[in-house]
Amino acid sequence: MAFAVALIGACSTSPGPKRSDASYLPLKKGIYQVYDVDSAWYTVNGMQEEHYELLTEVVDSFPNTEGGYTYVIYRYKRPDAGSEWSYHDTWSARVSGHRVIVSEASTAFVKFTLPVIEGAVWNGNAFNDLGVDDYEMLRVGIPYTVDGTTFDDCAEVSQNDDDDMIVRTDIRKEVYARDVGLIRREIRILNYCTAGCNVFGEIESGVEYTQTIKEYGVR
């Protein structure tokens, strides 16, 4: 009897099955996220700023030629919480082998690779024709706080970290929380004037963009 009790005790403490790291971008019908978005666009005519809310929702899925499923994501915009949502565009996402791929409209990007390992480097443009762009997994399994809400298990991806400040700045980062998806996105791509400028180093063109999660769930 003592042996049986000891055996039961040993079984009860054995670890459960390892969860797939694909859960950093959960994909199933009904999953949604709502974000606050702040953006500033720079052109020769000056700067244009915009603040709005963005809703992303997985609305459908279908089998793809890679033996898995492609998930259809509708994106909606509204100027504030008191306004109605209006359709903006359609994205899609899929897991292809060890790659998690998001097609932003018609351009596919490898958001991260599986398993999610700190220090991993991969070509984010492997499925498009924009040229090699190495992404790096900076931190994994760490807490990350967005507007006072802390997510316990997050993965932080650096898509680029070039802060030239003379010719061109290109800083892009995304943070994913397990079972939630993207919780923060930062883009800062600025081209500076180096000749014939009123002020040397003034911003000639570019974009500054932040997207932070405020609500998520499953419908």
Helices and strands as residue ranges (DSSP letters): H 2-12, G 21-24, E 31-43, E 46-63, E 69-78, E 86-96, E 99-104, E 107-113, E 121-123, E 134-146, E 149-163, E 168-177, E 181-192, E 203-218
